[in-house]
Amino acid sequence: NKGNITGSSSFSGTSNPGGVGGIVGWKSQGDISNTYNTGSISRGGYGTGGIVGYISAPYICNISNSYNIGTVYIAAMYHTSGYFLGGIIGYDGYGSSFSRCVNLGSVYYSATGGYYTTNVGEIIGGGGYLVRNCYYGNLGHTYGVRGSSGGTTLNCSTVSVDQFKTESFLSTLGWN
């Protein structure tokens, strides 16, 4: 896992009871760019994501030029507020934006016992103001870009692993 994280975070590490992420568990402010996660995440919090688990309101954290190829999985148990699971970001509590991100990792959950709600998206599980120019693998799931409604989604679509590796696709994203 590698990348640039600017600003500050209320929790330094990759997990927090509320957020679990491949790069950051709980983020309170600042931007994240040029990051990637190759590891699998098999334990979840309220927000679980391939790059960031949870972005705390009222802060904005813009994520760009980042990708995840690790599996993101949670076993959802009783939780009255529900869970948010995403290939890039689990949950954004305010109004962040996400651009030029790619998720090629499998995103899924299993549910056991009691009342639960799980919002699963290939890019973002819940919240988020703007998701644009983001791509996700066509892994046979029925999930879309977002796990819950709201915000704006522009120019997002599926991409294969072979396409992701081509110079033409990477230049479309503005990546070297």
NUVOMI-679079 format. One line per field, with one value per residue (C-alpha): x, y, z; residue in three letters. Coordinates in pm, 1 decimal, padded with zeros to 6 digits, m for minus. Layout:
BEGIN
px (X;...)
py (Y;...)
pz (Z;...)
residu (ALA;...)
# end
This chain:
BEGIN
px (00000.0;00136.9;00029.8;00025.3;m00193.3;m00211.2;m00386.1;m00457.3;m00642.8;m00821.6;m00687.8;m00349.5;m00364.3;m00572.8;m00857.1;m01091.6;m01413.0;m01599.6;m01373.9;m01151.9;m00953.6;m00663.1;m00478.8;m00669.5;m00942.2;m01083.1;m01003.4;m01105.7;m00956.1;m00707.5;m00671.3;m00551.8;m00391.5;m00175.3;m00249.7;m00309.7;m00409.9;m00332.9;m00422.2;m00748.3;m00974.7;m01184.9;m01292.0;m01528.3;m01647.1;m01934.0;m01747.8;m01514.1;m01325.4;m01032.6;m00861.7;m01051.9;m01307.6;m01479.3;m01449.7;m01582.3;m01824.2;m01791.8;m01460.8;m01402.4;m01143.0;m01088.3;m00951.0;m00793.0;m00565.1;m00605.4;m00681.7;m00769.4;m00715.5;m00765.6;m01081.2;m01307.7;m01535.4;m01736.7;m01957.6;m02243.6;m02394.7;m02653.9;m02609.2;m02907.9;m02740.8;m02623.8;m02289.2;m02125.7;m01887.7;m01702.7;m01412.7;m01251.8;m01439.2;m01677.9;m01860.9;m01822.8;m02008.6;m02012.5;m01939.5;m01608.4;m01527.7;m01361.8;m01202.3;m00986.7;m01018.5;m01029.5;m01152.0;m01066.4;m01105.3;m01403.7;m01648.6;m01901.5;m02057.1;m02241.6;m02511.2;m02585.3;m02857.4;m03079.8;m03150.0;m02887.9;m02858.6;m02560.5;m02493.7;m02240.7;m02087.8;m01798.9;m01655.6;m01838.8;m02067.6;m02249.5;m02241.0;m02010.1;m02084.8;m01921.0;m01785.2;m01640.1;m01417.2;m01404.1;m01398.1;m01463.9;m01412.9;m01693.7;m01676.2;m02032.4;m02175.2;m02494.6;m02350.0;m02312.9;m02085.1;m02271.8;m02422.6;m02676.8;m02843.9;m02737.3;m02463.9;m02360.6;m02197.4;m02031.3;m01844.2;m01809.9;m01814.7;m01671.3;m01319.1;m01148.2;m00814.4;m00664.4;m00794.8;m00661.2;m00309.8;m00307.2;m00125.6;m00429.6;m00655.5;m00398.0;m00357.0;m00736.8;m00703.6;m00407.2;m00176.8;00179.8)
py (00000.0;00336.7;00697.0;01063.9;01181.0;01551.2;01727.2;01559.3;01254.6;01194.3;00839.0;00737.0;00382.0;00167.7;00077.8;00233.8;00089.3;00315.8;00290.3;00030.2;00107.7;m00020.1;00312.1;00504.0;00385.5;00716.3;01046.8;01388.7;01634.0;01674.2;01509.6;01168.8;01115.6;00871.0;00585.1;00218.5;m00081.7;m00441.3;m00601.7;m00769.9;m00624.0;m00885.2;m00706.5;m00416.7;m00115.4;00122.9;00235.1;m00005.3;00082.5;m00022.4;00316.0;00493.2;00349.7;00661.0;01037.5;01232.7;01525.6;01822.5;01772.2;01730.0;01485.3;01467.0;01138.9;01121.5;00906.5;00605.0;00240.4;m00072.3;m00430.0;m00595.8;m00775.4;m00570.6;m00792.2;m00760.1;m00992.7;m00758.3;m00819.5;m00633.3;m00258.3;m00025.2;00242.1;00000.5;m00055.0;00115.2;m00083.7;00047.8;m00044.7;00298.6;00465.0;00316.0;00626.6;01002.0;01203.9;01542.5;01627.9;01500.7;01431.0;01131.1;01139.6;00918.4;00622.3;00257.4;m00043.9;m00386.6;m00567.2;m00779.0;m00602.4;m00813.5;m00892.7;m01163.2;m01088.9;m01274.7;m01229.1;m00939.0;m00613.1;m00488.2;m00261.8;m00278.7;m00024.1;m00163.6;00025.1;m00055.5;00294.2;00432.7;00270.3;00584.2;00963.9;01158.4;01468.2;01397.8;01079.9;01140.2;00957.9;00649.5;00290.5;m00050.2;m00409.5;m00605.0;m00889.7;m01012.9;m00819.2;m00620.0;m00326.4;00007.3;00302.6;00396.6;00184.3;00448.1;00730.0;01091.3;01303.0;01328.1;01057.9;01157.2;00950.5;00631.0;00283.5;m00065.8;m00155.4;m00491.6;m00579.3;m00597.7;m00248.3;m00112.0;m00223.9;m00041.5;00284.3;00434.0;00375.2;00513.8;00824.2;00868.5;00899.5;01132.0;00877.0;00825.2)
pz (00000.0;m00094.4;m00146.4;m00053.5;00232.2;00315.7;00600.9;00931.5;01045.3;01372.1;01378.5;01242.8;01122.5;00900.0;01132.2;01385.3;01529.4;01286.4;00981.8;00819.5;00504.3;00298.7;00341.3;00612.8;00850.3;00976.4;00800.0;00928.1;00677.8;00394.8;00056.2;m00060.1;m00401.2;m00592.0;m00353.3;m00407.5;m00201.1;m00292.9;00040.0;00130.1;00396.9;00570.3;00885.5;00875.9;01064.7;01003.2;00690.1;00509.6;00191.3;m00023.8;00026.5;00310.1;00549.5;00685.1;00627.6;00923.1;00885.7;00862.3;00681.5;00310.4;00183.3;m00191.6;m00322.1;m00667.4;m00881.5;m00655.2;m00709.2;m00516.3;m00630.2;m00290.2;m00183.1;00045.3;00254.3;00574.4;00772.3;00864.6;01204.4;01408.4;01361.8;01357.9;01145.1;00879.9;00713.4;00416.5;00200.6;m00106.3;m00330.8;m00278.7;00012.4;00266.8;00383.4;00340.3;00600.6;00435.9;00073.4;m00055.8;m00419.4;m00579.4;m00923.6;m01143.3;m00906.5;m01009.6;m00813.6;m00952.0;m00619.9;m00530.4;m00295.9;m00105.6;00230.0;00418.2;00673.0;00992.4;01250.5;01349.0;01175.2;00935.9;00636.8;00405.8;00132.5;m00113.0;m00405.0;m00635.2;m00569.6;m00261.9;m00007.6;00105.5;00112.1;m00115.0;m00314.6;m00650.1;m00809.3;m01155.2;m01402.0;m01181.3;m01304.4;m01155.4;m01261.1;m01416.2;m01165.5;m01205.4;m00910.7;m00935.0;m00741.0;m00913.9;m00847.3;m00524.9;m00251.5;m00151.8;m00338.9;m00333.9;m00482.8;m00846.8;m01058.4;m01388.6;m01648.9;m01446.7;m01599.7;m01589.0;m01697.7;m01737.8;m01582.9;m01933.3;m02018.6;m01689.5;m01787.0;m02122.2;m02179.9;m02353.1;m02050.9;m01808.3;m02023.2;m02018.7;m01641.0;m01673.5;m01507.8;m01627.0)
residu (ASN;LYS;GLY;ASN;ILE;THR;GLY;SER;SER;SER;PHE;SER;GLY;THR;SER;ASN;PRO;GLY;GLY;VAL;GLY;GLY;ILE;VAL;GLY;TRP;LYS;SER;GLN;GLY;ASP;ILE;SER;ASN;THR;TYR;ASN;THR;GLY;SER;ILE;SER;ARG;GLY;GLY;TYR;GLY;THR;GLY;GLY;ILE;VAL;GLY;TYR;ILE;SER;ALA;PRO;TYR;ILE;CYS;ASN;ILE;SER;ASN;SER;TYR;ASN;ILE;GLY;THR;VAL;TYR;ILE;ALA;ALA;MET;TYR;HIS;THR;SER;GLY;TYR;PHE;LEU;GLY;GLY;ILE;ILE;GLY;TYR;ASP;GLY;TYR;GLY;SER;SER;PHE;SER;ARG;CYS;VAL;ASN;LEU;GLY;SER;VAL;TYR;TYR;SER;ALA;THR;GLY;GLY;TYR;TYR;THR;THR;ASN;VAL;GLY;GLU;ILE;ILE;GLY;GLY;GLY;GLY;TYR;LEU;VAL;ARG;ASN;CYS;TYR;TYR;GLY;ASN;LEU;GLY;HIS;THR;TYR;GLY;VAL;ARG;GLY;SER;SER;GLY;GLY;THR;THR;LEU;ASN;CYS;SER;THR;VAL;SER;VAL;ASP;GLN;PHE;LYS;THR;GLU;SER;PHE;LEU;SER;THR;LEU;GLY;TRP;ASN)
# end
